[in-house]
Amino acid sequence: MADLAMEDLVKEALEMFRPQLQAEGGDLEYVCIDDQNRVHLNLTGACVGCPMSYMTLKMGIEQYLKDACPQITEVIQDNATDVNEGMEF
């Protein structure tokens, strides 16, 4: 489990990033930081089911958090759905 200082830093950075998601009708929920320093989030609102949500997560949120807190190794979306679910060929 992450120490409280790291968790506070991550939460503060997420609050700084949040308006960018909210401007497009989306949002995020912080879940936790695991033992491997991976941040777990849920994307909500317009982010759910958005085809660009993975790019937002990795190129936006993850990069922002790594800049703010270099100890973070990855950001994981806990409520992600399989993009191929329901697609039959």
WOMOMO-V552613 format. One record per residue. N is the residue number from 1. BURIAL is + if it has 9 or more other ideal C-beta (glycine too) atoms within 8 Angstrom, else -. Layout:
# WOMOMO-V552613
n->N burial->BURIAL
n->N burial->BURIAL
This chain:
# WOMOMO-V552613
n->1 burial->-
n->2 burial->+
n->3 burial->-
n->4 burial->-
n->5 burial->-
n->6 burial->+
n->7 burial->+
n->8 burial->-
n->9 burial->+
n->10 burial->+
n->11 burial->+
n->12 burial->+
n->13 burial->+
n->14 burial->+
n->15 burial->-
n->16 burial->+
n->17 burial->+
n->18 burial->+
n->19 burial->-
n->20 burial->-
n->21 burial->+
n->22 burial->+
n->23 burial->-
n->24 burial->-
n->25 burial->-
n->26 burial->+
n->27 burial->+
n->28 burial->+
n->29 burial->-
n->30 burial->+
n->31 burial->-
n->32 burial->-
n->33 burial->+
n->34 burial->+
n->35 burial->-
n->36 burial->-
n->37 burial->+
n->38 burial->+
n->39 burial->+
n->40 burial->+
n->41 burial->+
n->42 burial->+
n->43 burial->+
n->44 burial->+
n->45 burial->+
n->46 burial->-
n->47 burial->+
n->48 burial->+
n->49 burial->-
n->50 burial->+
n->51 burial->-
n->52 burial->-
n->53 burial->+
n->54 burial->+
n->55 burial->-
n->56 burial->+
n->57 burial->+
n->58 burial->+
n->59 burial->-
n->60 burial->+
n->61 burial->+
n->62 burial->+
n->63 burial->+
n->64 burial->+
n->65 burial->+
n->66 burial->+
n->67 burial->-
n->68 burial->+
n->69 burial->+
n->70 burial->-
n->71 burial->-
n->72 burial->+
n->73 burial->-
n->74 burial->-
n->75 burial->+
n->76 burial->-
n->77 burial->+
n->78 burial->-
n->79 burial->-
n->80 burial->-
n->81 burial->-
n->82 burial->-
n->83 burial->-
n->84 burial->-
n->85 burial->-
n->86 burial->-
n->87 burial->-
n->88 burial->-
n->89 burial->-
